[in-house]
Amino acid sequence: MSDPKEPAEGAEEQPKPVQLSDVVRALDFDWDDRSSEDFGTDAHKERADSGLSASTSETSNIGRVDDRWYSLSPHFMDSKLPEWKQWRLRNRSPPEDQPLSEAFTERLEALRRYKEEWGDCLVPRRYWGDWRLGEWVADARQAYKEKRLTCAQVTALEALGFPWKVPQQVAEWEYMLHELRRFRIEFQMDAPPFKWRDPNADFSNALAKWYHQQPDRFKQRLLSPSQVRKLKQAGYDLRAATGDDISEDDYAKEHNGAQEDTTDFEFETMYKELKAWRDKYATTIVPKQVFDAPLLGAWVHRMRKVHKEGRLPGWQVAKLDELIFAWKMEQQSAKWHHNLHETRRFKEVHGHALIPAGYTNAKEPGWMEASRWVTRNAKLFSKGKLTDKRYQLIRDILGIKFVKKIGGPNRRGVGREIPSDARPLGPWNMKAMRNPAGGPRRLEGHVRKKVAATY
């Protein structure tokens, strides 16, 4: 009988797992090498002049060993090496000078063409124009962080003004810029509609919100001059969109001033926006996600939160009090104003605010709720429970005039619709509702059984 431990004839022999320490030993890695500590010193130069390293191997082999070691970097954190050995590997000096490879030169040339077109090297990682270039740029930054780039590669990239660290906010902005270009090419549209979502989930859901935020950021001078220029190059002229025909030099000066004192400048800018909102809508209540002023809505929400925490300066509190700022906001009131402006958005799209009852559209859940909101307010008005201020907002902003029915199908006489502007209705005007033919007062459809109410 054959030994069960021995493999059967014809069966392939299973490879044994390779330990990381065996790989390092095969590379003849010298743990006691002091060259990294003496890098740049006289001792290091003497070894380089002699053509030998501390491990008695050729100097050109140092870069080769480092390249092979760093190719194992994804497995580095899972290794069981002692901490002092991990520290030595983590603090290795950069490889010696090596000539640039053809692949690196090709990608470098693509990066140079990108800079000639857009003015910088801020290539998004998911750059749709050349996804290989975006991945290569991200890998170059990671390789520089891990000291895997040669001196020649670092010099070539820095000659182009390559940024080794890019803030996340800037990276996201650059990504959205090129996503806007791709959107215009694929859909043949100038701009994504508000709250637009790609049914195929190919585009970011934040693209529409980002697009509609740029005019507000331009007014606040929060966009850099290069970002304004890039948007214009992509076909989005903010000066034409906002009507602010400011020169490039003046914009650069105001942008620098805004960066020096962002807090005060932002408050003054948003304060003017809020004042214009109050003059237009007779209230300082701004929904957090209003479609035509998302930054103003977010700023108003933040002011309430900071004031509640006691961190809002007194001079800002005094200025907001001049506008009769609503410091406390109930959920029901916030939802009412949100539906008001959702109905206003429906009006801007369709030309009227008469959303059909039972409106259904899975792509516009806000309009579905606004349809129920209009019906609910009509019932409240009929019962005399809708406040004058809210009715005035509905009438002036949306152009909707509710009517009040007198009589009904279950009553004698013909029910009539009295325009709301004919005279105010409600318990505060009981005398106007007295039946001229005599008898008690009749409100909300109550008429005399024999004689219909006439006016």
FIVEXFI-727630 format. One record per residue (C-alpha): residue in one letter; residue number from 1; x, y, z. Coordinates in steps of 0.05 Angstrom, whole numbers. Layout:
REM residues N
<r A; NUM; <X; Y; Z>>
...
This chain:
REM residues 455
<r M; 1; <0; 0; 0>>
<r S; 2; <23; 69; -16>>
<r D; 3; <35; 120; 38>>
<r P; 4; <-26; 167; 43>>
<r K; 5; <21; 225; 54>>
<r E; 6; <54; 213; -13>>
<r P; 7; <18; 244; -74>>
<r A; 8; <-15; 196; -122>>
<r E; 9; <18; 182; -188>>
<r G; 10; <-1; 233; -242>>
<r A; 11; <-26; 283; -191>>
<r E; 12; <4; 352; -191>>
<r E; 13; <46; 369; -132>>
<r Q; 14; <17; 426; -91>>
<r P; 15; <65; 485; -84>>
<r K; 16; <87; 501; -14>>
<r P; 17; <69; 569; 15>>
<r V; 18; <126; 619; 11>>
<r Q; 19; <144; 656; 74>>
<r L; 20; <161; 730; 69>>
<r S; 21; <226; 719; 107>>
<r D; 22; <247; 667; 55>>
<r V; 23; <235; 718; 0>>
<r V; 24; <277; 771; 35>>
<r R; 25; <332; 720; 48>>
<r A; 26; <331; 701; -26>>
<r L; 27; <342; 774; -43>>
<r D; 28; <403; 775; 1>>
<r F; 29; <377; 833; 41>>
<r D; 30; <427; 860; 91>>
<r W; 31; <393; 878; 156>>
<r D; 32; <456; 909; 185>>
<r D; 33; <466; 955; 125>>
<r R; 34; <480; 1025; 151>>
<r S; 35; <480; 1058; 82>>
<r S; 36; <409; 1086; 94>>
<r E; 37; <432; 1120; 158>>
<r D; 38; <496; 1147; 124>>
<r F; 39; <460; 1169; 61>>
<r G; 40; <489; 1235; 38>>
<r T; 41; <547; 1232; 88>>
<r D; 42; <622; 1225; 74>>
<r A; 43; <620; 1151; 91>>
<r H; 44; <566; 1139; 39>>
<r K; 45; <605; 1177; -14>>
<r E; 46; <668; 1136; 1>>
<r R; 47; <629; 1072; -9>>
<r A; 48; <598; 1099; -73>>
<r D; 49; <667; 1119; -100>>
<r S; 50; <694; 1051; -85>>
<r G; 51; <636; 1020; -124>>
<r L; 52; <614; 976; -65>>
<r S; 53; <558; 980; -16>>
<r A; 54; <557; 957; 56>>
<r S; 55; <535; 888; 33>>
<r T; 56; <595; 884; -15>>
<r S; 57; <547; 883; -75>>
<r E; 58; <549; 931; -133>>
<r T; 59; <517; 1000; -122>>
<r S; 60; <470; 990; -181>>
<r N; 61; <440; 930; -146>>
<r I; 62; <413; 972; -89>>
<r G; 63; <359; 1002; -132>>
<r R; 64; <343; 934; -161>>
<r V; 65; <336; 902; -93>>
<r D; 66; <293; 961; -68>>
<r D; 67; <247; 955; -129>>
<r R; 68; <237; 882; -116>>
<r W; 69; <225; 892; -43>>
<r Y; 70; <175; 948; -51>>
<r S; 71; <136; 905; -101>>
<r L; 72; <120; 863; -39>>
<r S; 73; <95; 923; 0>>
<r P; 74; <21; 901; 0>>
<r H; 75; <43; 841; 42>>
<r F; 76; <87; 881; 87>>
<r M; 77; <36; 896; 141>>
<r D; 78; <17; 822; 145>>
<r S; 79; <88; 800; 157>>
<r K; 80; <113; 771; 222>>
<r L; 81; <180; 806; 219>>
<r P; 82; <206; 839; 283>>
<r E; 83; <190; 912; 291>>
<r W; 84; <262; 934; 284>>
<r K; 85; <267; 899; 217>>
<r Q; 86; <202; 930; 193>>
<r W; 87; <229; 998; 214>>
<r R; 88; <292; 987; 173>>
<r L; 89; <252; 968; 111>>
<r R; 90; <205; 1027; 121>>
<r N; 91; <262; 1076; 126>>
<r R; 92; <303; 1053; 67>>
<r S; 93; <335; 1108; 26>>
<r P; 94; <309; 1122; -45>>
<r P; 95; <341; 1080; -101>>
<r E; 96; <401; 1107; -137>>
<r D; 97; <395; 1144; -203>>
<r Q; 98; <370; 1101; -260>>
<r P; 99; <350; 1121; -331>>
<r L; 100; <276; 1132; -344>>
<r S; 101; <240; 1073; -374>>
<r E; 102; <200; 1078; -438>>
<r A; 103; <134; 1067; -401>>
<r F; 104; <150; 1123; -351>>
<r T; 105; <170; 1170; -407>>
<r E; 106; <105; 1155; -445>>
<r R; 107; <62; 1170; -384>>
<r L; 108; <103; 1232; -370>>
<r E; 109; <89; 1257; -440>>
<r A; 110; <15; 1245; -430>>
<r L; 111; <18; 1285; -365>>
<r R; 112; <54; 1342; -401>>
<r R; 113; <-2; 1345; -453>>
<r Y; 114; <-54; 1347; -397>>
<r K; 115; <-18; 1406; -365>>
<r E; 116; <-15; 1443; -431>>
<r E; 117; <-90; 1436; -437>>
<r W; 118; <-113; 1449; -365>>
<r G; 119; <-54; 1487; -335>>
<r D; 120; <-35; 1439; -279>>
<r C; 121; <-23; 1366; -262>>
<r L; 122; <-85; 1355; -219>>
<r V; 123; <-108; 1292; -257>>
<r P; 124; <-165; 1257; -222>>
<r R; 125; <-154; 1184; -207>>
<r R; 126; <-218; 1166; -246>>
<r Y; 127; <-203; 1212; -304>>
<r W; 128; <-250; 1192; -360>>
<r G; 129; <-206; 1222; -415>>
<r D; 130; <-148; 1175; -400>>
<r W; 131; <-160; 1128; -342>>
<r R; 132; <-89; 1100; -347>>
<r L; 133; <-61; 1169; -335>>
<r G; 134; <-105; 1179; -273>>
<r E; 135; <-83; 1112; -244>>
<r W; 136; <-10; 1126; -260>>
<r V; 137; <-12; 1194; -226>>
<r A; 138; <-43; 1164; -163>>
<r D; 139; <10; 1108; -163>>
<r A; 140; <66; 1159; -172>>
<r R; 141; <44; 1195; -108>>
<r Q; 142; <41; 1130; -70>>
<r A; 143; <109; 1109; -96>>
<r Y; 144; <139; 1175; -75>>
<r K; 145; <110; 1166; -6>>
<r E; 146; <142; 1097; -1>>
<r K; 147; <208; 1122; -31>>
<r R; 148; <203; 1078; -92>>
<r L; 149; <217; 1133; -143>>
<r T; 150; <287; 1144; -168>>
<r C; 151; <318; 1213; -165>>
<r A; 152; <310; 1220; -240>>
<r Q; 153; <236; 1205; -236>>
<r V; 154; <225; 1254; -179>>
<r T; 155; <263; 1308; -217>>
<r A; 156; <223; 1296; -281>>
<r L; 157; <157; 1301; -245>>
<r E; 158; <176; 1363; -204>>
<r A; 159; <198; 1397; -268>>
<r L; 160; <125; 1395; -290>>
<r G; 161; <101; 1423; -224>>
<r F; 162; <73; 1356; -201>>
<r P; 163; <39; 1363; -133>>
<r W; 164; <56; 1306; -85>>
<r K; 165; <-2; 1321; -39>>
<r V; 166; <-71; 1343; -63>>
<r P; 167; <-126; 1363; -13>>
<r Q; 168; <-187; 1319; -18>>
<r Q; 169; <-233; 1378; -32>>
<r V; 170; <-191; 1399; -92>>
<r A; 171; <-187; 1327; -118>>
<r E; 172; <-263; 1320; -115>>
<r W; 173; <-273; 1387; -150>>
<r E; 174; <-227; 1366; -207>>
<r Y; 175; <-263; 1299; -214>>
<r M; 176; <-331; 1334; -218>>
<r L; 177; <-304; 1382; -271>>
<r H; 178; <-287; 1326; -319>>
<r E; 179; <-351; 1289; -302>>
<r L; 180; <-388; 1351; -325>>
<r R; 181; <-351; 1348; -392>>
<r R; 182; <-369; 1274; -399>>
<r F; 183; <-442; 1289; -382>>
<r R; 184; <-447; 1341; -437>>
<r I; 185; <-417; 1295; -488>>
<r E; 186; <-460; 1234; -471>>
<r F; 187; <-527; 1269; -459>>
<r Q; 188; <-519; 1329; -505>>
<r M; 189; <-544; 1375; -449>>
<r D; 190; <-512; 1438; -421>>
<r A; 191; <-527; 1423; -348>>
<r P; 192; <-556; 1366; -306>>
<r P; 193; <-625; 1382; -277>>
<r F; 194; <-629; 1395; -203>>
<r K; 195; <-627; 1330; -162>>
<r W; 196; <-611; 1292; -226>>
<r R; 197; <-591; 1219; -217>>
<r D; 198; <-563; 1174; -270>>
<r P; 199; <-610; 1113; -278>>
<r N; 200; <-549; 1072; -299>>
<r A; 201; <-509; 1094; -238>>
<r D; 202; <-451; 1113; -284>>
<r F; 203; <-446; 1185; -260>>
<r S; 204; <-439; 1210; -190>>
<r N; 205; <-505; 1230; -157>>
<r A; 206; <-471; 1293; -130>>
<r L; 207; <-457; 1321; -200>>
<r A; 208; <-522; 1361; -204>>
<r K; 209; <-513; 1390; -134>>
<r W; 210; <-440; 1408; -149>>
<r Y; 211; <-461; 1442; -214>>
<r H; 212; <-513; 1486; -182>>
<r Q; 213; <-466; 1505; -125>>
<r Q; 214; <-414; 1537; -170>>
<r P; 215; <-450; 1604; -181>>
<r D; 216; <-457; 1614; -106>>
<r R; 217; <-384; 1597; -95>>
<r F; 218; <-365; 1646; -150>>
<r K; 219; <-405; 1702; -117>>
<r Q; 220; <-371; 1687; -51>>
<r R; 221; <-303; 1688; -86>>
<r L; 222; <-288; 1618; -59>>
<r L; 223; <-268; 1590; -127>>
<r S; 224; <-196; 1601; -147>>
<r P; 225; <-182; 1640; -212>>
<r S; 226; <-157; 1575; -243>>
<r Q; 227; <-222; 1539; -226>>
<r V; 228; <-263; 1595; -257>>
<r R; 229; <-220; 1590; -319>>
<r K; 230; <-228; 1514; -323>>
<r L; 231; <-303; 1519; -317>>
<r K; 232; <-305; 1570; -374>>
<r Q; 233; <-260; 1524; -415>>
<r A; 234; <-309; 1467; -402>>
<r G; 235; <-367; 1511; -427>>
<r Y; 236; <-393; 1537; -360>>
<r D; 237; <-383; 1613; -358>>
<r L; 238; <-398; 1635; -287>>
<r R; 239; <-394; 1709; -305>>
<r A; 240; <-451; 1701; -355>>
<r A; 241; <-490; 1655; -308>>
<r T; 242; <-487; 1704; -249>>
<r G; 243; <-486; 1769; -288>>
<r D; 244; <-423; 1789; -250>>
<r D; 245; <-376; 1815; -303>>
<r I; 246; <-315; 1823; -258>>
<r S; 247; <-245; 1825; -288>>
<r E; 248; <-195; 1770; -274>>
<r D; 249; <-148; 1816; -235>>
<r D; 250; <-204; 1843; -191>>
<r Y; 251; <-230; 1773; -179>>
<r A; 252; <-161; 1749; -159>>
<r K; 253; <-154; 1805; -109>>
<r E; 254; <-223; 1791; -78>>
<r H; 255; <-208; 1717; -77>>
<r N; 256; <-143; 1729; -39>>
<r G; 257; <-179; 1774; 10>>
<r A; 258; <-232; 1721; 20>>
<r Q; 259; <-178; 1669; 35>>
<r E; 260; <-146; 1714; 87>>
<r D; 261; <-210; 1724; 125>>
<r T; 262; <-258; 1671; 101>>
<r T; 263; <-304; 1674; 161>>
<r D; 264; <-321; 1748; 158>>
<r F; 265; <-324; 1749; 82>>
<r E; 266; <-370; 1689; 80>>
<r F; 267; <-416; 1718; 133>>
<r E; 268; <-422; 1785; 97>>
<r T; 269; <-435; 1751; 30>>
<r M; 270; <-486; 1702; 57>>
<r Y; 271; <-518; 1758; 99>>
<r K; 272; <-531; 1796; 34>>
<r E; 273; <-560; 1733; 3>>
<r L; 274; <-606; 1723; 63>>
<r K; 275; <-629; 1795; 61>>
<r A; 276; <-646; 1788; -13>>
<r W; 277; <-684; 1724; 4>>
<r R; 278; <-724; 1758; 58>>
<r D; 279; <-741; 1817; 13>>
<r K; 280; <-766; 1768; -40>>
<r Y; 281; <-803; 1717; 3>>
<r A; 282; <-817; 1758; 66>>
<r T; 283; <-784; 1706; 112>>
<r T; 284; <-715; 1684; 134>>
<r I; 285; <-734; 1611; 133>>
<r V; 286; <-691; 1578; 79>>
<r P; 287; <-697; 1503; 68>>
<r K; 288; <-632; 1466; 77>>
<r Q; 289; <-635; 1435; 7>>
<r V; 290; <-671; 1489; -33>>
<r F; 291; <-658; 1479; -106>>
<r D; 292; <-634; 1549; -127>>
<r A; 293; <-595; 1569; -64>>
<r P; 294; <-566; 1506; -32>>
<r L; 295; <-507; 1542; -1>>
<r L; 296; <-552; 1594; 31>>
<r G; 297; <-596; 1539; 61>>
<r A; 298; <-536; 1502; 89>>
<r W; 299; <-508; 1567; 117>>
<r V; 300; <-573; 1586; 152>>
<r H; 301; <-577; 1516; 182>>
<r R; 302; <-505; 1523; 207>>
<r M; 303; <-519; 1591; 238>>
<r R; 304; <-576; 1561; 279>>
<r K; 305; <-531; 1504; 302>>
<r V; 306; <-472; 1549; 321>>
<r H; 307; <-519; 1598; 357>>
<r K; 308; <-550; 1540; 396>>
<r E; 309; <-480; 1518; 418>>
<r G; 310; <-463; 1589; 440>>
<r R; 311; <-405; 1597; 390>>
<r L; 312; <-435; 1651; 346>>
<r P; 313; <-402; 1720; 356>>
<r G; 314; <-447; 1774; 385>>
<r W; 315; <-440; 1821; 326>>
<r Q; 316; <-465; 1767; 279>>
<r V; 317; <-524; 1752; 325>>
<r A; 318; <-542; 1826; 325>>
<r K; 319; <-539; 1832; 249>>
<r L; 320; <-583; 1770; 240>>
<r D; 321; <-632; 1796; 291>>
<r E; 322; <-641; 1857; 246>>
<r L; 323; <-671; 1810; 194>>
<r I; 324; <-716; 1778; 247>>
<r F; 325; <-677; 1713; 239>>
<r A; 326; <-715; 1650; 258>>
<r W; 327; <-668; 1619; 310>>
<r K; 328; <-715; 1562; 327>>
<r M; 329; <-745; 1519; 272>>
<r E; 330; <-797; 1466; 285>>
<r Q; 331; <-796; 1405; 240>>
<r Q; 332; <-867; 1417; 216>>
<r S; 333; <-852; 1488; 196>>
<r A; 334; <-787; 1468; 161>>
<r K; 335; <-824; 1415; 122>>
<r W; 336; <-879; 1464; 102>>
<r H; 337; <-828; 1513; 72>>
<r H; 338; <-791; 1457; 38>>
<r N; 339; <-854; 1435; 2>>
<r L; 340; <-869; 1508; -16>>
<r H; 341; <-804; 1514; -54>>
<r E; 342; <-811; 1444; -84>>
<r T; 343; <-877; 1469; -114>>
<r R; 344; <-841; 1531; -137>>
<r R; 345; <-790; 1487; -173>>
<r F; 346; <-848; 1450; -207>>
<r K; 347; <-875; 1518; -229>>
<r E; 348; <-808; 1538; -260>>
<r V; 349; <-805; 1473; -299>>
<r H; 350; <-878; 1468; -322>>
<r G; 351; <-900; 1541; -321>>
<r H; 352; <-954; 1530; -267>>
<r A; 353; <-959; 1505; -196>>
<r L; 354; <-1022; 1463; -204>>
<r I; 355; <-992; 1395; -189>>
<r P; 356; <-1045; 1343; -204>>
<r A; 357; <-1074; 1306; -145>>
<r G; 358; <-1042; 1239; -136>>
<r Y; 359; <-982; 1259; -177>>
<r T; 360; <-933; 1201; -184>>
<r N; 361; <-862; 1205; -210>>
<r A; 362; <-809; 1161; -180>>
<r K; 363; <-754; 1208; -205>>
<r E; 364; <-785; 1268; -169>>
<r P; 365; <-806; 1246; -99>>
<r G; 366; <-806; 1319; -77>>
<r W; 367; <-862; 1336; -126>>
<r M; 368; <-903; 1276; -102>>
<r E; 369; <-900; 1304; -32>>
<r A; 370; <-914; 1374; -58>>
<r S; 371; <-978; 1349; -92>>
<r R; 372; <-1004; 1324; -25>>
<r W; 373; <-981; 1389; 7>>
<r V; 374; <-1023; 1432; -40>>
<r T; 375; <-1085; 1389; -28>>
<r R; 376; <-1074; 1391; 47>>
<r N; 377; <-1067; 1467; 48>>
<r A; 378; <-1130; 1474; 6>>
<r K; 379; <-1169; 1434; 59>>
<r L; 380; <-1139; 1476; 115>>
<r F; 381; <-1160; 1539; 80>>
<r S; 382; <-1230; 1512; 70>>
<r K; 383; <-1234; 1500; 145>>
<r G; 384; <-1205; 1568; 162>>
<r K; 385; <-1143; 1539; 194>>
<r L; 386; <-1091; 1565; 144>>
<r T; 387; <-1056; 1626; 171>>
<r D; 388; <-1057; 1691; 131>>
<r K; 389; <-982; 1692; 124>>
<r R; 390; <-978; 1623; 95>>
<r Y; 391; <-1035; 1636; 48>>
<r Q; 392; <-1002; 1700; 25>>
<r L; 393; <-938; 1661; 9>>
<r I; 394; <-977; 1610; -31>>
<r R; 395; <-1015; 1663; -69>>
<r D; 396; <-956; 1710; -83>>
<r I; 397; <-902; 1658; -97>>
<r L; 398; <-941; 1602; -130>>
<r G; 399; <-1000; 1642; -158>>
<r I; 400; <-1051; 1594; -128>>
<r K; 401; <-1116; 1623; -103>>
<r F; 402; <-1157; 1576; -61>>
<r V; 403; <-1233; 1580; -62>>
<r K; 404; <-1283; 1568; -7>>
<r K; 405; <-1345; 1526; -21>>
<r I; 406; <-1412; 1547; 9>>
<r G; 407; <-1463; 1491; 8>>
<r G; 408; <-1452; 1420; -16>>
<r P; 409; <-1484; 1361; -50>>
<r N; 410; <-1516; 1338; 15>>
<r R; 411; <-1549; 1406; 27>>
<r R; 412; <-1607; 1441; -5>>
<r G; 413; <-1589; 1496; -51>>
<r V; 414; <-1530; 1500; -99>>
<r G; 415; <-1461; 1502; -69>>
<r R; 416; <-1422; 1562; -94>>
<r E; 417; <-1347; 1577; -97>>
<r I; 418; <-1328; 1644; -69>>
<r P; 419; <-1260; 1670; -91>>
<r S; 420; <-1214; 1679; -32>>
<r D; 421; <-1197; 1750; -53>>
<r A; 422; <-1271; 1771; -50>>
<r R; 423; <-1267; 1779; 25>>
<r P; 424; <-1229; 1746; 81>>
<r L; 425; <-1262; 1684; 109>>
<r G; 426; <-1257; 1654; 178>>
<r P; 427; <-1282; 1663; 248>>
<r W; 428; <-1252; 1733; 251>>
<r N; 429; <-1305; 1757; 200>>
<r M; 430; <-1369; 1729; 227>>
<r K; 431; <-1411; 1791; 210>>
<r A; 432; <-1394; 1786; 136>>
<r M; 433; <-1420; 1714; 136>>
<r R; 434; <-1489; 1732; 164>>
<r N; 435; <-1545; 1712; 118>>
<r P; 436; <-1578; 1776; 91>>
<r A; 437; <-1645; 1739; 91>>
<r G; 438; <-1641; 1732; 166>>
<r G; 439; <-1627; 1675; 211>>
<r P; 440; <-1564; 1653; 247>>
<r R; 441; <-1494; 1659; 219>>
<r R; 442; <-1473; 1604; 171>>
<r L; 443; <-1400; 1583; 159>>
<r E; 444; <-1365; 1532; 117>>
<r G; 445; <-1422; 1504; 76>>
<r H; 446; <-1477; 1511; 127>>
<r V; 447; <-1538; 1543; 95>>
<r R; 448; <-1610; 1547; 115>>
<r K; 449; <-1651; 1488; 94>>
<r K; 450; <-1704; 1527; 57>>
<r V; 451; <-1669; 1590; 33>>
<r A; 452; <-1601; 1585; 0>>
<r A; 453; <-1550; 1635; 23>>
<r T; 454; <-1546; 1694; -26>>
<r Y; 455; <-1498; 1752; -26>>
